């Protein structure tokens, strides 16, 4: 269940960040409200995940996957450009998350 909480926290964080970009480029209060609600859910779910999982791997996964998905969302929804160096950087983030979660012995005490 903690992994499900973490996954949902990541999705809400990405939704909130996409809504934040929309709220910065439009005059709609709804995007601002969606941003706030999404971040509240993201942090609530992150808190639930942290009740059973170690801080380091959880935060690295939450922030790293969020960065990668948000960068992809920028390309898909906002016509932002990504180059080879950008893709390489995102790849390094993903590799770091995998190393931390699969090969590291970090765990809750």
C-alpha positions as CSV (number, residue, x, y, z in Angstrom):
1,X,0.0,0.0,0.0
2,X,2.8,2.5,0.7
3,X,4.0,2.2,-2.9
4,X,0.5,3.0,-4.1
5,X,0.4,6.1,-1.9
6,X,3.8,7.1,-3.4
7,X,2.6,6.6,-6.9
8,X,-0.6,8.6,-6.3
9,X,1.5,11.4,-4.6
10,X,3.7,11.6,-7.7
11,X,0.6,11.8,-10.0
12,X,-1.0,14.5,-7.9
13,X,2.2,16.5,-7.8
14,X,2.5,16.4,-11.6
15,X,-1.1,17.3,-12.1
16,X,-0.6,20.2,-9.7
17,X,2.5,21.4,-11.5
18,X,0.7,21.2,-14.9
19,X,-2.2,23.2,-13.4
20,X,0.3,25.7,-12.0
21,X,1.7,26.3,-15.4
22,X,-1.9,26.8,-16.8
23,X,-2.7,29.2,-13.9
24,X,0.4,31.3,-14.8
25,X,-0.7,31.6,-18.4
26,X,-4.4,32.1,-18.0
27,X,-6.7,34.1,-15.8
28,X,-8.7,31.1,-14.7
29,X,-9.1,30.7,-11.0
30,X,-9.9,27.0,-11.5
31,X,-6.3,26.1,-12.4
32,X,-5.1,27.8,-9.2
33,X,-7.7,25.8,-7.2
34,X,-6.6,22.6,-9.0
35,X,-3.0,23.4,-8.2
36,X,-3.7,23.8,-4.5
37,X,-6.0,20.8,-4.2
38,X,-3.5,18.6,-6.1
39,X,-0.6,19.7,-3.9
40,X,-2.6,19.0,-0.7
41,X,-3.4,15.5,-1.9
42,X,0.3,15.0,-3.1
43,X,1.6,15.9,0.4
44,X,-1.0,13.9,2.2
45,X,-0.2,10.8,0.1
46,X,3.5,11.4,0.5
47,X,3.0,11.5,4.3
48,X,1.1,8.2,4.2
49,X,3.9,6.6,2.2
50,X,6.6,7.9,4.6
51,X,4.8,6.2,7.5
52,X,6.2,2.8,6.2
53,X,9.0,3.7,3.9
54,X,12.5,5.3,4.3
55,X,12.7,9.1,3.7
56,X,15.7,9.1,1.3
57,X,14.3,6.6,-1.3
58,X,10.8,8.0,-1.1
59,X,11.7,11.6,-1.5
60,X,14.2,10.7,-4.3
61,X,11.5,8.7,-6.1
62,X,8.8,11.4,-5.6
63,X,10.9,14.3,-6.7
64,X,12.8,12.4,-9.5
65,X,9.8,10.8,-11.2
66,X,7.9,14.0,-10.7
67,X,10.7,15.9,-12.5
68,X,10.8,13.4,-15.4
69,X,7.0,13.4,-15.8
70,X,6.7,17.1,-15.5
71,X,9.4,17.6,-18.2
72,X,7.5,15.2,-20.5
73,X,4.3,17.1,-19.8
74,X,6.0,20.3,-20.7
75,X,6.9,18.8,-24.1
76,X,3.5,17.3,-24.7
77,X,1.2,20.0,-23.4
78,X,3.2,23.3,-23.6
79,X,5.3,22.8,-26.8
80,X,8.5,23.0,-24.7
81,X,11.6,21.7,-26.5
82,X,13.9,19.0,-25.1
83,X,17.3,18.2,-26.5
84,X,19.7,15.3,-26.2
85,X,21.3,16.8,-23.1
86,X,17.9,17.2,-21.5
87,X,17.0,13.6,-22.2
88,X,20.3,12.5,-20.9
89,X,19.7,14.4,-17.6
90,X,16.3,12.9,-17.2
91,X,17.9,9.5,-17.9
92,X,20.5,10.1,-15.1
93,X,17.7,11.0,-12.7
94,X,15.8,7.8,-13.5
95,X,19.0,5.7,-13.2
96,X,19.7,7.3,-9.8
97,X,16.2,6.4,-8.6
98,X,16.7,2.8,-9.8
99,X,20.1,2.6,-8.1
100,X,18.6,4.0,-4.8
101,X,15.6,1.7,-4.8
102,X,17.0,-1.5,-6.2
103,X,20.6,-1.6,-5.1
104,X,20.8,0.5,-2.0
105,X,20.3,-0.8,1.5
106,X,18.6,2.4,2.7
107,X,15.5,1.5,4.7
108,X,13.4,2.5,7.6
109,X,14.7,1.6,11.1
